[in-house]
């Protein structure tokens, strides 16, 4: 069961991270920072480059960290917060 949960966490985390990378670079079929900025401007957001950079970072960083985070099931009984 733990192996299956790890695989799900890795898959979802990498998909979220890849989504963020597409916003700020040309890798994985993205339009680069300029393309991401233009997409946000078309959608009505102000500050296209800053918005694209913030969106890319806020997707990529958690996507990379989420698979490595401890799962709630790994806590021991009696530990704080359980």
N, C-alpha and C positions, 0 to 999 in steps of 0.2 A: 504494500500500500504506500509506503514512504517513497519508493522508487517511482511509482506512478505520479504522486504529487510533485516530486521533483521535476519530472518530465513536463508536467503541465505548467509548472512555474517557469521553467526554462523556455518553453515554447511561447507562452504569453509575454514573458519579459523581453525576449528577443524581438517579437513582433512589435511591441510598443516602442522599443529602442530604435528599430528600423524605421518606424513611422516618423520618429523625431529626426533621424538622420536625413530622411528625404526632404525635410523642410529647410535644411541648412547646407546641403551639399548636393552634388550631382551623382552621388553614389546611389545605388538601388533605385534608379529611375527618377530621382528627384530633379527639380529644376534649379537647384543651387539656391543661395541666399537671395539673389535677385528674383528668381522665380517664385520663391516662397513669399517674398515681400509683395510682389505683384499680385499674387493670389489673395493675400490678406487685404490689400487695397481694394481689389475688386469686390471682396465680401463686405466692404464698408468699414474696415478697421483703420485707425490712424496709426502713423509711425510704422510703416510697413517693415523696414529692416529690423527695427528693434522688436516688433511683434513676432516676426518670423524667428529671430534669434531666441527670444524668450520661449516660444512654442517648441522649437527644436530642442532646447536645453531641458525644458520641463517634461518632455517626453523621453528623451534619451537617458538622462541620469536615473530616473526611477526605474526605467525599463531594464537598465543594466544592474541596478542594485536589488531589485525585487527578488530575483531567483536566489540570491545569496542571503537574504534575510531569514532569520530563524522562523520556523512556522510555529503557530500557537500550540501544536501538538507536541513540540519538542520540549516544552517547559516541564519541569518536575513538579510534582504535587507539593504544596506548601511553600512554593516560591512566591515572592511578591507579585501581585497582579493576577494570580491564578484563582 
